[in-house]
Amino acid sequence: MAGIIDEEQYDYLFKIVLIGESGVGKSNMLSRFTKNEFNLESKATIGVEFATKCITSNNKTIKAQIWDTAGQERFRAITSSYYKGAMGALLVFDISKKQTFENLDRWLNEVRAFTKPEVCIILVGNKSDLAYMREVPTDEALKYAVQQKIPYFETSALAATNVEKVFEELLVGIARVNDPYFDQVSETQKVDTTKTVKLNSEKKKKLNCCNQN
């Protein structure tokens, strides 16, 4: 099981991006995960925001470089360059706004076009605290995720529900694709964190992490 740590030393360094329409809660998901904070008056991201966070799993430390991309159309040309080097993505929509779900294809096609084939993608239905306003049934979102062969989670940045879990699932999934021995580390094995190892998506792999078969 993964956990949160504060150490600066790490074994893996992964860049991940948050993508989806403006207003779906990407910035608050980032804030909740990295600082355990939520801002009810959060404004739309202008361009790109950046934050880092370390987790530990299998006695190894994974450092995430998280890029929060603006969802507004006028910033699309700016943010497309930030896909470079991304090894994972959280594709976020708002369960209370059907249009944010209907526009997922555009975002999914974009991330797949600008990243390597082995990129890890997780579909996220955010704002589960607004279940009483739900416009996207869970079954419909699950069906879409199965069709795209990616996992699906529902989160609430406001209630801090599943936010930490979904980030951890993405990061561990990336580690498994890039390190075939990741899950073979014993619980008692000591890891030398003085030597930083940066794994990148230049490795030729056909396996797409986080796939659901």
C-alpha positions in Angstrom: 0.0 0.0 0.0 1.3 3.4 -0.9 1.8 6.2 1.6 2.7 9.9 1.8 6.2 11.0 2.8 8.0 14.3 3.0 11.5 13.1 2.0 13.3 14.9 -0.8 15.3 11.8 -1.8 13.5 9.5 -4.2 13.9 6.4 -6.4 11.6 7.4 -9.3 10.6 10.8 -10.8 7.4 10.8 -12.9 5.7 13.7 -14.6 1.9 13.6 -14.6 -0.7 16.0 -15.9 -4.2 16.8 -14.9 -6.5 17.3 -17.9 -10.1 18.1 -18.5 -12.5 21.0 -19.0 -12.3 24.2 -17.0 -14.1 24.1 -13.7 -14.0 20.3 -13.1 -11.9 20.7 -10.0 -8.4 19.9 -11.2 -6.7 22.6 -9.2 -8.4 21.6 -6.0 -7.5 18.0 -6.6 -3.9 19.1 -6.9 -4.2 21.3 -3.8 -5.9 18.5 -1.8 -3.2 15.9 -2.7 -0.2 18.1 -2.3 -1.2 20.4 0.6 -4.4 18.8 1.9 -6.2 22.1 1.2 -9.4 23.1 -0.6 -10.4 26.5 -1.8 -14.1 27.2 -2.4 -13.2 30.4 -4.2 -10.6 28.7 -6.5 -10.3 30.6 -9.8 -9.7 29.0 -13.2 -6.1 28.1 -13.9 -4.3 30.5 -16.2 -1.8 28.5 -18.3 -0.2 25.8 -16.1 0.3 25.3 -12.4 3.0 23.0 -11.0 3.5 21.1 -7.7 5.4 18.1 -6.4 4.6 15.3 -4.0 6.4 12.1 -2.9 4.7 8.9 -1.9 6.2 5.6 -0.9 5.3 2.1 -2.0 7.1 -1.2 -1.8 9.8 0.6 0.3 10.5 2.9 -2.7 9.9 6.6 -3.0 8.1 8.0 -6.0 8.2 11.7 -6.6 5.5 13.2 -8.8 5.9 16.3 -10.8 2.2 17.3 -11.3 1.1 19.8 -14.0 -2.3 21.3 -13.7 -3.3 22.4 -17.2 -5.8 25.1 -18.0 -9.0 23.8 -19.4 -10.0 27.0 -21.3 -9.9 26.8 -25.1 -7.7 29.9 -25.5 -4.9 28.3 -23.5 -4.8 25.0 -25.5 -1.9 26.1 -27.7 0.1 26.9 -24.6 -0.6 23.8 -22.6 -0.1 21.3 -25.4 3.7 21.6 -25.0 3.4 20.5 -21.4 2.5 17.0 -22.4 6.1 16.4 -23.4 7.6 13.9 -21.0 4.4 13.1 -19.2 4.2 9.5 -18.1 0.7 9.6 -16.7 -2.6 11.6 -16.8 -5.7 12.1 -14.7 -8.6 12.7 -17.1 -11.1 14.6 -15.0 -14.7 15.5 -15.5 -17.4 16.9 -13.2 -20.2 14.3 -12.4 -22.7 17.2 -12.1 -22.0 18.6 -15.5 -22.7 16.3 -18.5 -20.9 18.5 -21.0 -17.5 17.9 -19.2 -18.1 14.2 -19.7 -19.2 14.6 -23.3 -15.9 16.4 -24.1 -13.6 13.6 -22.8 -12.8 12.2 -26.2 -11.1 15.4 -27.2 -8.9 15.4 -24.1 -8.2 11.7 -24.4 -7.2 12.0 -28.0 -4.9 14.9 -27.2 -3.0 13.2 -24.4 -2.5 10.1 -26.5 -1.3 12.2 -29.4 1.3 14.1 -27.4 2.6 11.3 -25.1 4.2 7.9 -25.5 2.1 4.8 -26.1 2.8 3.5 -22.6 1.3 6.5 -20.9 -0.9 5.7 -17.9 -4.3 7.3 -17.9 -7.0 7.2 -15.2 -10.6 8.6 -15.7 -11.8 10.6 -12.7 -15.3 11.7 -12.0 -14.8 14.6 -9.6 -17.2 16.3 -7.2 -18.8 13.1 -5.9 -20.1 15.3 -3.0 -22.6 16.7 -5.5 -24.3 13.3 -6.1 -27.7 14.9 -5.7 -26.9 17.0 -8.8 -25.4 14.1 -10.7 -25.8 14.3 -14.5 -23.3 11.5 -15.4 -24.4 8.1 -14.0 -21.6 6.0 -12.6 -22.5 3.1 -15.0 -22.2 5.4 -18.0 -18.7 6.6 -16.8 -17.7 3.0 -16.1 -18.8 1.9 -19.6 -16.7 4.7 -21.2 -13.7 3.7 -19.1 -14.0 0.0 -20.1 -14.2 1.0 -23.8 -11.1 3.1 -23.4 -9.3 0.4 -21.3 -8.6 2.7 -18.4 -9.6 2.6 -14.8 -12.3 4.8 -13.3 -12.5 6.5 -9.9 -14.9 9.0 -8.4 -13.4 11.6 -6.2 -14.3 14.7 -4.1 -11.6 17.3 -3.6 -14.0 19.0 -1.2 -14.6 16.0 1.0 -11.1 14.6 0.4 -12.6 11.3 -1.0 -10.3 9.1 -3.1 -8.1 12.0 -4.1 -5.0 10.5 -2.5 -5.9 7.1 -3.7 -6.2 8.0 -7.4 -2.9 9.8 -7.5 -1.3 6.8 -5.8 -2.8 4.4 -8.2 -1.5 6.4 -11.1 2.0 6.7 -9.8 2.3 3.0 -8.8 0.9 2.1 -12.2 3.6 4.1 -13.9 6.3 2.5 -11.7 5.1 -1.0 -12.6 5.3 -0.3 -16.3 8.8 1.1 -16.1 10.3 -1.2 -13.5 9.5 -4.9 -13.9 10.9 -5.6 -10.4 8.8 -2.9 -8.7 6.4 -5.4 -7.1 9.1 -7.9 -6.2 10.7 -5.7 -3.5 10.2 -7.3 -0.1 8.8 -5.4 2.8 12.0 -5.8 4.8 14.4 -4.9 2.0 16.2 -1.6 2.6 16.2 0.8 -0.3 19.2 3.1 -0.9 17.6 6.5 -1.6 20.9 8.2 -1.9 21.0 7.2 -5.5 18.3 8.9 -7.5 16.9 7.0 -10.4 14.9 8.8 -13.0 12.8 6.6 -15.2 11.4 8.1 -18.3 9.0 7.2 -21.1 11.7 6.8 -23.7 11.8 3.1 -22.9 10.2 1.1 -25.6 7.3 -0.7 -24.0 4.1 -2.0 -25.5 2.3 -2.5 -22.2 -0.1 0.3 -21.3 -0.3 0.6 -17.6 -3.6 1.0 -15.8 -5.4 -1.0 -18.6 -8.5 -2.9 -17.8 -8.9 -6.1 -19.8 
